[in-house]
Amino acid sequence: MNRLADPAATPAASLSGRAWVGEAPLFAPVDLVLERGRWTCLLGPSGVGKSTILRLIAGLDTGVRFDGKVHRDQPVALMAQDPGLIPWLDVTGNVTLGARLRGTLPISFMAKYPGGRPSGPGKGTDGRGAAPPADSAARADALIRAVGLSDRADHRPDRLSGGQRQRVALARTLFEDRPLVLLDEPFSALDARTRAQMQELSAGLLAGRSVLLVTHDPAEAARLGDRILLLREQGLSECPAPPPRRQGHARPYDALEVLAMQADLMRRMMA
Ligand SMILES: Nc1ncnc2c1ncn2[C@@H]1O[C@H](COP(=O)(O)OP(=O)(O)OP(=O)(O)O)[C@@H](O)[C@H]1O
């Protein structure tokens, strides 16, 4: 097959270049290519520039000086480290925030349905005579259930724990339903059990998407990465290819080959 004609062969996004904070180099020249439809994990120590790379790919302001090129031709969803929840919106309002800002959900959706759940398809109005889109409401409901927060759908962020807030941010990112998804330490505030569940959930819901996952955690990279990259001050290096992963699933956390990969990644991070 002609690779140029095959959309799967073209990268989902790429970044090449280097960055400085003031006069101090942040990262040495890197050449990062995100393969379409796969999970790329970016591991690395704190402060080496991983979040900055994510923000550059997302096209957001970083405050650093970047000399290089970013290519991206797909709509992107970014889950930043800080959940960035809106304090006066409840869980459903936060999950559906993007749609409400884009005007694809009525702005009064939350005021009318504080729990985010219209009483049935086509019922109710948004105050302007339009029916609220029940499919969006149902999708938001399903995601909130999937992240284990159904019983808190009408809670505001100040009534949630750090891990619960992070799960709201995850549901909001998944609700965006974008082909390219950038995740910055998305599970870092979760207990080990919930973390494993959310890894599996994300692997399922983001199957076929192009994902860049920034993580400090070699165990996470070993479960989720189709490719694993290590960013250090000296630059970016590629770790040995992980074993194939069942489409739509994280690798089992207790499989010997996953534990061995975790140990190998840890050794590389310590080197
Ligand atoms: N706008 C900015 N102004 C000043 N310093 C910045 C700015 N943005 C990033 N930095 C610095 O650049 C470095 C890299 O930040 P970045 O958040 O990208 O690292 P990281 O690898 O994601 O770290 P962590 O794993 O701790 O989140 C940090 O030392 C940070 O203080």
The ligand as an SDF file (V2000), in Angstrom:
LIG
                    3D

 31 33  0  0  0  0  0  0  0  0999 V2000
    5.5490   29.6700   31.7510 N   0  0  0  0  0  0  0  0  0  0  0  0
    6.5740   29.2590   32.4640 C   0  0  0  0  0  0  0  0  0  0  0  0
    7.3570   30.1310   33.1240 N   0  0  0  0  0  0  0  0  0  0  0  0
    8.4090   29.7190   33.8580 C   0  0  0  0  0  0  0  0  0  0  0  0
    8.7460   28.4340   33.9870 N   0  0  0  0  0  0  0  0  0  0  0  0
    7.9970   27.5180   33.3600 C   0  0  0  0  0  0  0  0  0  0  0  0
    6.8800   27.8820   32.5730 C   0  0  0  0  0  0  0  0  0  0  0  0
    6.3310   26.7500   32.0690 N   0  0  0  0  0  0  0  0  0  0  0  0
    7.0730   25.7330   32.5430 C   0  0  0  0  0  0  0  0  0  0  0  0
    8.0660   26.2070   33.3030 N   0  0  0  0  0  0  0  0  0  0  0  0
    9.0930   25.3910   33.9540 C   0  0  0  0  0  0  0  0  0  0  0  0
    9.4930   24.4420   33.0200 O   0  0  0  0  0  0  0  0  0  0  0  0
    9.7440   23.2210   33.6530 C   0  0  0  0  0  0  0  0  0  0  0  0
    8.9600   22.1300   32.9790 C   0  0  0  0  0  0  0  0  0  0  0  0
    7.5880   22.2560   33.2970 O   0  0  0  0  0  0  0  0  0  0  0  0
    6.5570   21.1300   32.8690 P   0  0  0  0  0  0  0  0  0  0  0  0
    5.3220   21.3700   33.6450 O   0  0  0  0  0  0  0  0  0  0  0  0
    6.4420   21.0830   31.3910 O   0  0  0  0  0  0  0  0  0  0  0  0
    7.3310   19.8210   33.3690 O   0  0  0  0  0  0  0  0  0  0  0  0
    6.7940   18.3450   33.5880 P   0  0  0  0  0  0  0  0  0  0  0  0
    7.8340   17.4410   33.0180 O   0  0  0  0  0  0  0  0  0  0  0  0
    5.4200   18.2000   33.0530 O   0  0  0  0  0  0  0  0  0  0  0  0
    6.8180   18.2570   35.1610 O   0  0  0  0  0  0  0  0  0  0  0  0
    5.8400   17.4370   36.1540 P   0  0  0  0  0  0  0  0  0  0  0  0
    6.0940   15.9870   35.8280 O   0  0  0  0  0  0  0  0  0  0  0  0
    6.3370   17.8160   37.5040 O   0  0  0  0  0  0  0  0  0  0  0  0
    4.4600   17.8660   35.8670 O   0  0  0  0  0  0  0  0  0  0  0  0
    9.4320   23.4110   35.1210 C   0  0  0  0  0  0  0  0  0  0  0  0
   10.6310   23.6090   35.8150 O   0  0  0  0  0  0  0  0  0  0  0  0
    8.5790   24.6420   35.1500 C   0  0  0  0  0  0  0  0  0  0  0  0
    8.7910   25.3610   36.3340 O   0  0  0  0  0  0  0  0  0  0  0  0
  1  2  1  0
  2  3  1  0
  2  7  2  0
  3  4  2  0
  4  5  1  0
  5  6  2  0
  6  7  1  0
  6 10  1  0
  7  8  1  0
  8  9  2  0
  9 10  1  0
 10 11  1  0
 11 12  1  0
 11 30  1  0
 12 13  1  0
 13 14  1  0
 13 28  1  0
 14 15  1  0
 15 16  1  0
 16 17  2  0
 16 18  1  0
 16 19  1  0
 19 20  1  0
 20 21  2  0
 20 22  1  0
 20 23  1  0
 23 24  1  0
 24 25  2  0
 24 26  1  0
 24 27  1  0
 28 29  1  0
 28 30  1  0
 30 31  1  0
M  END
$$$$
